[in-house]
Amino acid sequence: MNFRFDRLVQELDISGNFLQTLDKTSLQDVGVSSLEKLNASDNHINYIHEEAFVEQSKLQIVDLSRNELMFIEPNTFKKNRFLTTLSLANNEPLKLPDGGPFLNSKSLKVLDLSACNLSIIPPNAFRGIPNLEALYISQNKFKVLPLLQWVERLKILDLSHNYLTDLNSEVFSAYPKLVHLNLSYNKLSTLDTTVMSQLANVIITEDLKGNPWVCDCMFYKIYSWCSSPGVDLEIVCSSPPKCNDKLWTDCYKVGCDDNDNGLGRVEDLVTIGYTAVPSERLENRERQNASDVEVTTVIVHTRQPSENHGHQNDSDSFGIRIQKLENGDIFVFPLIIFAVLVVYLVAVRVMKWDRSKLSRLRVTDRADGDRAASSPLQDTEC
C-alpha cells in the first residue's frame, strides 16, 4: 500500500481494492497504530502474516470477508486483547485445523464463517475462543447440526441456508445460554416434539421459514404449539398437496383425511402403547387427548373413518393400523405386527362365531315354535 494515514486514525476502510497480502508491516507502513475498526473486505487477500495486527493494540472489529483466504494462523489475533468481532465470511474454501484451535483469542465474541464451504467443524477448532457468544455459519454445507465444544457461552447460532434435515435435541444442552437459533432455508420437514418447548424460546417465524415442512396429521402437537399463547410462528407448508403454500395452523383447520397419510383425524386416534386390543374394549376406554401422543407411541386406529370423519356403525369394521410418530416412519417390529394380526384374526373369528351362534339359536327357536304349534302339550299330573 503506497499511501499513509494519520497514525491516530481509528477506522480504516480499504475494501474493494486488489490487495493480495497483509504482511507484518502492511498497516505500519501506512502509518496507523490506533485502529479500532478495519474493513479489508472485497479484496484478493490470500495470506495474512501472523504478526500483521500486533501493533494494533486497540483493534476491536476486523472485516476480512469476501477474500481468498484458505487458512489463517491461529495466533494472528492473540495480542489484540480488545478484539470482539471478526468476519471471515465468503472465504471459500476456508480450512479449519483438525488437531488444534482455529484461532486463539479470549476476547472474541462474534465470529462470522458464513459461505466458507464448511461441512464439519473439528472438535477442538474453537478451543481458543472460549468467550464466543455469536457464531454465523450460514450458507455452508452442514447436514447435521454441529454440537461444538468449548463454546458454552454461545448465545446466537445462525445455521440458515444449510442442508439440515433434523434438529438434534442435544443442541440445548450443548449451548445452555442460547437465545437465538436461525434454522431457515434448510431441509427440515418436521420437528422432534421433545425440543419444541425449548425451541419456542430461541426462534421467531423468520428462523424456520424456507423449509419443506410436512404438515400432516402426525404433528398435531406442533400445530398446537404454534398456536399456543406467546408463540407466533407463521410456518408455510410444502406438503401434503392440499396444504401447499398454506400456514400450518390453517392447514390443521382443514382437517386430516385418508388421502394424506392413511390415518383419520387426530381426534380418531387412540394411544394404547404397544398393545392392540379389540374395538369392543376400545369403545369403553376413555379417549386420550391428541396432544398427549408421544414420539415413540404406537397408534391403533380401531375403525375406518367415514367421509364426515365420524365412525362407521358396522360392527364388522375392525381396521388396525400402526404408525410410529418419529420422522413419519412406519413402525415395523415383526413381533408387533404378529400380535396385531393375531388380535385381528381372533376378533374376526369371535364375530363370525357370534353370528353363527345367533343364527343357530334363531333356527332352533323357529323349529321349537313349529313343533309347539303342530302338537300342543297336554296337561299331565305329577
C-alpha positions as CSV (number, residue, x, y, z in Angstrom):
1,M,0.0,0.0,0.0
2,N,1.6,3.2,-1.2
3,F,-0.2,5.8,0.9
4,R,-0.2,6.9,4.6
5,F,-2.8,7.9,7.1
6,D,-2.7,9.8,10.3
7,R,-1.5,7.5,13.0
8,L,-4.5,8.3,15.2
9,V,-7.0,7.0,12.6
10,Q,-9.4,4.7,14.4
11,E,-11.4,3.4,11.5
12,L,-9.8,2.3,8.2
13,D,-11.7,1.1,5.1
14,I,-9.5,-0.4,2.4
15,S,-12.3,-2.6,1.0
16,G,-12.8,-3.2,-2.7
17,N,-9.2,-3.0,-3.8
18,F,-6.8,-5.5,-5.2
19,L,-4.8,-6.3,-2.0
20,Q,-3.4,-9.9,-2.0
21,T,-1.5,-10.0,1.3
22,L,-1.3,-8.3,4.7
23,D,2.3,-8.6,5.6
24,K,3.9,-8.0,9.0
25,T,4.4,-4.3,8.4
26,S,1.5,-3.6,6.0
27,L,-0.5,-1.5,8.5
28,Q,2.6,0.1,10.0
29,D,3.7,1.2,6.5
30,V,0.5,3.3,6.1
31,G,1.1,5.0,9.4
32,V,-1.8,3.7,11.5
33,S,-1.3,2.4,15.0
34,S,-4.5,3.2,16.8
35,L,-7.0,1.3,14.7
36,E,-10.3,0.1,16.4
37,K,-12.1,-0.9,13.2
38,L,-10.6,-2.3,10.0
39,N,-12.5,-3.1,6.8
40,A,-10.4,-5.1,4.3
41,S,-13.3,-6.9,2.6
42,D,-13.8,-7.4,-1.1
43,N,-10.1,-7.8,-1.9
44,H,-8.0,-10.8,-3.1
45,I,-6.2,-11.4,0.2
46,N,-4.9,-14.9,0.4
47,Y,-2.2,-14.5,3.1
48,I,-2.1,-12.7,6.4
49,H,1.2,-12.7,8.4
50,E,0.9,-13.9,11.9
51,E,2.0,-10.5,13.3
52,A,0.2,-8.3,10.9
53,F,-2.0,-6.9,13.7
54,V,0.4,-7.0,16.6
55,E,0.8,-3.2,16.7
56,Q,-2.9,-2.5,16.7
57,S,-3.5,-2.9,20.4
58,K,-6.9,-1.1,20.3
59,L,-8.4,-3.2,17.5
60,Q,-12.0,-4.3,18.1
61,I,-13.6,-5.1,14.8
62,V,-12.0,-6.7,11.7
63,D,-13.8,-7.5,8.4
64,L,-11.9,-9.8,6.1
65,S,-14.9,-11.1,4.3
66,R,-15.0,-11.9,0.5
67,N,-11.3,-12.5,0.1
68,E,-9.4,-15.7,-0.9
69,L,-8.2,-16.9,2.5
70,M,-7.9,-20.6,2.8
71,F,-6.0,-20.6,6.2
72,I,-5.3,-18.2,9.0
73,E,-2.6,-18.5,11.6
74,P,-4.2,-19.3,15.0
75,N,-2.2,-16.6,16.8
76,T,-3.0,-13.8,14.3
77,F,-5.2,-12.0,16.8
78,K,-3.7,-13.4,20.1
79,K,-2.2,-10.0,21.0
80,N,-5.3,-8.0,20.2
81,R,-7.0,-8.2,23.6
82,F,-9.9,-5.9,22.8
83,L,-10.9,-7.7,19.6
84,T,-14.6,-8.6,19.8
85,T,-15.8,-9.1,16.2
86,L,-14.2,-11.0,13.3
87,S,-15.8,-11.7,9.9
88,L,-14.2,-14.3,7.6
89,A,-17.4,-14.8,5.6
90,N,-17.1,-15.7,1.9
91,N,-13.6,-17.1,2.0
92,E,-14.1,-20.3,0.1
93,P,-12.8,-22.8,0.9
94,L,-11.6,-21.9,4.4
95,K,-9.8,-24.7,6.2
96,L,-10.2,-25.4,9.9
97,P,-7.4,-27.3,11.5
98,D,-8.2,-30.8,12.7
99,G,-5.9,-31.1,15.7
100,G,-5.7,-27.6,17.3
101,P,-7.6,-24.4,17.7
102,F,-8.7,-22.3,14.7
103,L,-8.0,-19.1,16.5
104,N,-6.6,-18.0,19.8
105,S,-8.5,-15.0,21.2
106,K,-10.0,-14.9,24.6
107,S,-11.8,-11.6,23.8
108,L,-13.5,-12.6,20.6
109,K,-17.3,-12.7,21.0
110,V,-18.6,-12.6,17.4
111,L,-17.3,-14.8,14.6
112,D,-18.8,-15.0,11.0
113,L,-17.8,-18.0,9.0
114,S,-20.7,-17.8,6.5
115,A,-20.3,-19.1,3.0
116,C,-16.9,-20.7,3.7
117,N,-17.8,-24.2,2.2
118,L,-17.8,-25.8,5.6
119,S,-19.4,-29.2,6.2
120,I,-17.9,-30.1,9.6
121,I,-16.2,-28.3,12.4
122,P,-13.4,-30.3,14.2
123,P,-14.0,-30.8,17.9
124,N,-11.1,-28.6,19.1
125,A,-11.5,-25.8,16.4
126,F,-13.0,-23.3,18.9
127,R,-10.9,-24.3,21.9
128,G,-9.0,-21.0,21.7
129,I,-12.1,-18.7,21.7
130,P,-13.9,-19.7,24.9
131,N,-15.9,-16.5,25.2
132,L,-17.6,-16.7,21.8
133,E,-21.2,-15.5,22.0
134,A,-22.4,-15.3,18.4
135,L,-21.5,-17.7,15.6
136,Y,-22.7,-17.3,12.0
137,I,-22.2,-20.4,9.8
138,S,-25.0,-19.9,7.3
139,Q,-24.6,-20.7,3.6
140,N,-22.4,-23.7,4.2
141,K,-22.9,-27.4,3.7
142,F,-23.9,-28.7,7.1
143,K,-26.2,-31.7,7.0
144,V,-26.0,-32.3,10.8
145,L,-26.3,-29.7,13.4
146,P,-22.8,-29.3,14.8
147,L,-22.5,-29.7,18.6
148,L,-19.5,-27.6,19.2
149,Q,-17.2,-27.9,22.2
150,W,-15.6,-25.0,24.2
151,V,-18.4,-22.5,23.4
152,E,-20.6,-22.9,26.4
153,R,-21.3,-19.1,26.4
154,L,-22.8,-19.2,22.8
155,K,-26.0,-17.1,22.6
156,I,-26.6,-16.7,18.9
157,L,-26.2,-19.5,16.3
158,D,-27.1,-18.9,12.7
159,L,-27.4,-22.1,10.6
160,S,-29.6,-20.8,7.9
161,H,-29.1,-21.8,4.2
162,N,-27.6,-25.2,5.0
163,Y,-28.8,-28.8,4.5
164,L,-30.0,-29.8,7.9
165,T,-32.7,-32.5,7.9
166,D,-33.1,-32.9,11.7
167,L,-32.7,-30.8,14.8
168,N,-30.6,-32.6,17.4
169,S,-32.3,-32.3,20.8
170,E,-28.9,-32.1,22.4
171,V,-28.4,-28.6,21.0
172,F,-29.9,-27.0,24.1
173,S,-27.6,-28.9,26.5
174,A,-24.6,-28.1,24.3
175,Y,-25.5,-24.4,24.3
176,P,-27.2,-23.7,27.6
177,K,-27.1,-19.9,27.1
178,L,-28.6,-20.0,23.6
179,V,-31.2,-17.2,23.0
180,H,-31.4,-17.2,19.2
181,L,-31.2,-20.1,16.7
182,N,-31.8,-19.5,13.0
183,L,-32.7,-22.6,11.0
184,S,-34.3,-21.0,8.0
185,Y,-33.8,-22.4,4.5
186,N,-32.6,-25.9,5.4
187,K,-34.2,-29.3,4.6
188,L,-36.3,-29.7,7.8
189,S,-39.6,-31.3,7.2
190,T,-40.7,-31.9,10.8
191,L,-39.6,-31.3,14.4
192,D,-39.0,-33.5,17.4
193,T,-41.7,-32.8,19.9
194,T,-39.2,-33.2,22.7
195,V,-37.5,-29.9,21.8
196,M,-40.4,-27.7,21.0
197,S,-40.8,-26.1,24.4
198,Q,-37.1,-25.0,24.4
199,L,-37.2,-24.2,20.7
200,A,-40.0,-21.7,21.2
201,N,-37.7,-19.6,23.4
202,V,-34.9,-19.2,20.8
203,I,-36.7,-18.7,17.5
204,I,-39.1,-16.4,15.7
205,T,-41.1,-17.1,12.5
206,E,-38.3,-16.0,10.2
207,D,-35.9,-18.6,11.8
208,L,-38.0,-21.5,10.4
209,K,-39.1,-20.3,7.0
210,G,-37.9,-21.8,3.8
211,N,-38.0,-25.4,5.0
212,P,-40.1,-28.1,3.3
213,W,-42.5,-28.6,6.2
214,V,-44.8,-31.7,6.0
215,C,-48.0,-30.6,7.7
216,D,-49.8,-33.9,8.2
217,C,-51.9,-35.4,10.9
218,M,-48.9,-36.9,12.8
219,F,-47.8,-33.5,14.0
220,Y,-50.8,-32.2,15.9
221,K,-48.5,-31.2,18.8
222,I,-46.6,-28.9,16.5
223,Y,-49.9,-27.3,15.4
224,S,-51.0,-26.8,19.0
225,W,-47.6,-25.4,20.0
226,C,-47.6,-22.9,17.1
227,S,-51.0,-21.6,18.1
228,S,-50.3,-21.5,21.8
229,P,-50.1,-18.2,23.6
230,G,-46.8,-16.4,23.3
231,V,-45.7,-18.3,20.2
232,D,-46.4,-16.8,16.8
233,L,-44.9,-18.9,14.1
234,E,-46.3,-18.5,10.6
235,I,-44.8,-21.6,9.0
236,V,-45.7,-22.3,5.4
237,C,-46.3,-25.9,4.5
238,S,-44.9,-27.7,1.5
239,S,-47.0,-30.9,1.7
240,P,-49.4,-32.7,1.5
241,P,-50.7,-31.0,-1.7
242,K,-53.8,-29.6,-0.1
243,C,-51.6,-27.7,2.4
244,N,-49.0,-26.4,-0.1
245,D,-48.3,-22.7,0.5
246,K,-50.7,-22.6,3.4
247,L,-49.8,-21.6,7.0
248,W,-49.6,-24.8,9.0
249,T,-52.1,-23.5,11.6
250,D,-54.6,-23.0,8.7
251,C,-53.7,-26.4,7.3
252,Y,-54.6,-28.1,10.5
253,K,-58.0,-26.4,10.5
254,V,-58.7,-28.1,7.1
255,G,-58.5,-31.5,8.9
256,C,-56.8,-34.7,8.0
257,D,-58.1,-37.5,5.8
258,D,-57.0,-40.9,4.5
259,N,-55.5,-39.3,1.4
260,D,-52.8,-37.6,3.4
261,N,-51.1,-40.4,5.3
262,G,-53.6,-43.3,5.8
263,L,-54.9,-42.1,9.1
264,G,-58.1,-40.4,10.1
265,R,-58.4,-37.2,12.0
266,V,-56.2,-36.8,15.1
267,E,-59.3,-37.0,17.2
268,D,-59.9,-40.5,15.9
269,L,-56.6,-41.8,17.2
270,V,-56.3,-43.7,20.5
271,T,-52.9,-44.2,22.2
272,I,-52.6,-47.7,23.7
273,G,-48.8,-48.1,23.9
274,Y,-47.6,-51.3,22.2
275,T,-50.8,-53.3,22.8
276,A,-53.5,-53.9,20.2
277,V,-56.9,-54.7,21.7
278,P,-60.4,-55.4,20.1
279,S,-62.6,-52.5,19.2
280,E,-65.2,-53.5,21.8
281,R,-62.7,-52.8,24.6
282,L,-61.6,-49.6,23.0
283,E,-65.1,-48.3,22.9
284,N,-65.2,-48.5,26.7
285,R,-61.7,-46.9,27.1
286,E,-61.6,-43.1,27.7
287,R,-60.1,-41.4,24.7
288,Q,-56.8,-39.6,25.4
289,N,-56.2,-36.0,24.2
290,A,-54.4,-36.0,20.9
291,S,-51.8,-33.7,22.4
292,D,-50.7,-36.5,24.7
293,V,-49.4,-38.6,21.9
294,E,-45.7,-39.2,22.4
295,V,-43.0,-39.5,19.7
296,T,-42.5,-43.2,20.2
297,T,-46.2,-44.1,20.7
298,V,-47.8,-46.8,18.6
299,I,-51.2,-45.6,17.4
300,V,-54.0,-48.1,16.9
301,H,-56.9,-46.9,14.7
302,T,-59.9,-49.1,15.5
303,R,-62.4,-48.1,12.8
304,Q,-62.3,-46.7,9.3
305,P,-63.4,-43.1,9.3
306,S,-66.3,-42.0,7.2
307,E,-66.3,-39.1,4.9
308,N,-67.5,-36.8,7.6
309,H,-64.8,-38.0,9.9
310,G,-67.2,-40.0,12.0
311,H,-67.1,-43.7,12.9
312,Q,-69.0,-46.3,10.9
313,N,-71.6,-48.2,12.8
314,D,-70.9,-51.5,11.1
315,S,-69.6,-53.9,13.8
316,D,-67.5,-55.7,11.2
317,S,-65.2,-52.7,10.6
318,F,-62.1,-53.6,12.6
319,G,-59.2,-51.9,11.0
320,I,-55.9,-51.6,12.8
321,R,-53.0,-49.5,11.6
322,I,-49.8,-48.8,13.4
323,Q,-47.5,-45.9,12.9
324,K,-44.6,-44.5,14.8
325,L,-44.6,-40.8,15.4
326,E,-40.9,-40.3,14.7
327,N,-39.9,-38.8,11.3
328,G,-43.1,-40.4,9.9
329,D,-41.5,-43.8,9.6
330,I,-43.6,-47.0,9.7
331,F,-43.2,-49.0,12.9
332,V,-42.3,-52.5,11.6
333,F,-41.3,-54.7,14.5
334,P,-42.2,-58.2,13.5
335,L,-43.5,-59.1,16.9
336,I,-45.9,-56.2,17.0
337,I,-47.1,-57.0,13.5
338,F,-47.7,-60.6,14.5
339,A,-49.6,-59.5,17.6
340,V,-51.8,-57.2,15.7
341,L,-52.6,-60.0,13.1
342,V,-53.4,-62.4,15.9
343,V,-55.8,-59.9,17.6
344,Y,-57.4,-59.1,14.3
345,L,-57.9,-62.8,13.4
346,V,-59.3,-63.6,16.8
347,A,-61.7,-60.6,16.7
348,V,-62.9,-61.7,13.2
349,R,-63.3,-65.3,14.4
350,V,-65.2,-64.2,17.5
351,M,-67.6,-62.0,15.5
352,K,-68.2,-64.8,13.0
353,W,-68.8,-67.3,15.9
354,D,-71.2,-64.9,17.5
355,R,-73.1,-64.5,14.2
356,S,-73.1,-68.3,13.6
357,K,-74.3,-69.0,17.2
358,L,-77.0,-66.4,16.8
359,S,-78.2,-67.9,13.5
360,R,-78.4,-71.4,15.1
361,L,-80.3,-70.1,18.1
362,R,-82.8,-68.4,15.7
363,V,-83.2,-71.6,13.7
364,T,-83.7,-73.7,16.9
365,D,-86.3,-71.2,18.2
366,R,-88.2,-71.3,15.0
367,A,-88.2,-75.2,14.9
368,D,-89.4,-75.4,18.5
369,G,-92.2,-72.9,17.7
370,D,-93.3,-75.0,14.7
371,R,-93.4,-78.2,16.8
372,A,-95.3,-76.5,19.6
373,A,-97.9,-75.3,17.1
374,S,-98.4,-78.7,15.5
375,S,-98.6,-80.8,18.7
376,P,-99.6,-78.7,21.8
377,L,-98.7,-80.1,25.2
378,Q,-101.5,-81.8,27.2
379,D,-101.9,-81.2,30.9
380,T,-100.4,-84.0,33.0
381,E,-100.4,-84.7,36.7
382,C,-97.2,-85.2,38.7
